[in-house]
Amino acid sequence: MFSIKSMKTKNNTISVHFACTVVAAAKRKGLDHRLLLKNANLNEAALQKPQLRIAPIQFSQIIEAMWILADDEFLGMASHPTRHGTFALMSKQAVYCQDLYKIFMHMKLFYNLVTDGIQLDFNVVGKEACFSMTLNDPTKDPDHTLQEYLLLIWHRFPSWLIGKLIPLKSIHFDYDEPKHKAEYKLMYPCEAKFNQPKTCLIFDSNLLQTPVVQSPKTLKRFLRRAHLEWFVRQAYYQVYTQRVVNYFIQSKTFSTTRMDDIANKLHLTTRTLRRKLLEEGTTFQQLKENVRRDEAIHLLSQPSLSISQISSQLGYSEPTAFTRAFKDWMGISPKAYRVK
């Protein structure tokens, strides 16, 4: 069972795969993709490393730059563009909806009216509600990035409007399981199923009466950073994995934290915690390194910090030790990761 709580840290990371697909879309449109990378303070050469990860703020900056450069909130990945500002217009009407049912109906009717790039549908059958999406020309989205991105929004924006994360029963995709499937557990709080008849979100219909709690005033603040909000609230881990990760995030004592410390905090024996993590497909050391890696990426996205300062913050005895670790994680040095 997955926790429906998402990590609230700004230091989650995102596979460079997603940045590469947006850059590829810009190239297909004949746009200057270098402006996207410059906006995100990313080194183009680093994108050639498939194991690379980037900070959420960097990916959100790529998305925002693509919205503006292409004047298309569908990122050049649909048969018809949807002009920049369309989502804001839709949301300014959605905030006046009475409940979750009316939110999903509003999104369906709005986008079906304003764009020919996608077709949305919303059905309630018994105890299940299904919000589905069809691309009118799937060839424009060869890597499925638009579908992944839009389903993220169709889930998270209604969740924000009602003030709590909508627990999903499952999420369906009408394409083959992708190589980056592992990223899905960082994006959606449920099981992902592939080769399904349609791409959709499925959740309990009893939630449809949940009232909207946001207001035009809170929406105004939300829209200032919406493009970042889609990506920072990530990582829907299983129960014990989530607890260990949360402990690391709160303490940041990477070099000294031991498994015994966290086990005691969780009122478990070390042996029990080790077994629980193995059952969830991970280990204490793997989680420790993943959190340390993500923190390193976040710090490297801040040009004001030197490699030496970052090394010290992460608990390394010297910068060379940090450089070796980063190369093991990413296949590239911290210096090369940054824009030259």
C-alpha positions, 0 to 999 in steps of 0.5 A, a space after each residue: 500500500 502506498 502512502 498518499 502523503 507526498 514528500 514536501 521537500 524542495 530537494 526531490 529530483 527528476 530524471 533528465 529524461 523529461 528535460 531531454 524530451 522537452 528539448 527534443 520537442 523544441 528542436 522539432 518546432 525549430 525553436 532555440 532549445 539553448 534558451 530552455 537550458 539557459 533558463 534552467 542553468 543546465 549544461 547541454 553536454 550533461 543531458 547526454 548522461 541518461 542517469 543524470 537527475 535534475 532539481 525540480 526548479 530546473 525542470 519547472 524553468 524548462 517547462 516555463 521557458 517552453 510555454 513562453 517560447 512556443 506559446 504553447 502549454 502543450 509543449 509542442 507535443 499535441 496536434 494543436 497548440 494551447 496558448 500560454 495562459 489557457 490553464 490560468 483562465 481555466 483555473 480562474 473559473 474552476 476555483 468557483 466550482 462547488 465540489 470535486 465533481 464540478 471541477 472535473 466536469 469543468 476541466 473536461 468541458 473547458 479543454 474540449 471547447 478551447 483545444 483540438 489537441 486533446 479530448 477529455 472525458 469524465 465518467 462515474 460508474 458505481 463506486 469509480 470515477 474515471 477522468 480520461 484523456 486522448 491525444 488527437 495525434 499521438 505521434 506528436 508525443 513520441 515519448 509520452 511526456 505530454 500525457 504524463 505531464 497532463 495527468 499529473 496536472 489533472 490529479 494535482 490541481 483538483 487536489 489543491 482545490 479541495 485541500 487534500 491529495 486525491 487518493 487514486 485507485 490506479 492510473 492507466 496509460 494506453 502505451 507500453 511500459 516505458 524505460 523510465 517506469 521507476 519515475 512513476 512512483 515519484 509522480 503518482 500515488 498509486 499503481 500504474 498500468 500500461 497497454 490499457 484501452 485509455 489513459 486515465 485517472 481512477 478514484 473513488 466516486 465517494 470523493 466527488 462531493 468533497 467541497 472546494 476550499 480554495 479562493 480567488 485570492 489563494 489561486 492568485 498566489 498559487 498561479 505564481 508558482 504553479 509550474 513548480 508545484 507540479 514537480 516538487 510534491 513528489 515521491 509516493 513511497 511505501 510506508 517504511 521507505 517514506 519514514 526513513 526518507 523523511 527522517 533523512 530529509 529532516 535531519 540532513 546528518 548524512 555522514 553520521 546517521 545510522 540505521 540504529 538511530 532511525 529504527 529507535 526513532 520508529 520504535 523498531 528493532 534494526 533487524 525489523 526495519 531492515 526486513 521492512 525495507 527489503 520487502 519494499 524493494 530498497 535498503 537503508 544505504 540506498 535511501 541514504 545515498 539517494 537523499 544525499 544525491 538529491 540534496 547535492 543536485 539541489 545545491 548544485 542548482 544554486 550558482 552562489 554555492 561553491 563545490 567546496 561549500 556543497 561538499 561540506 554541507 553534505 558531510 564529506 571530509 573533502 571536495 574530492 570525496 564528494 566529486 567521486 561520489 557524484 561521478 558514481 551517481 551521475 557519470 559526470 563531475 559536479 563541475 561539468 554538471 553546471 553550466 559552463 
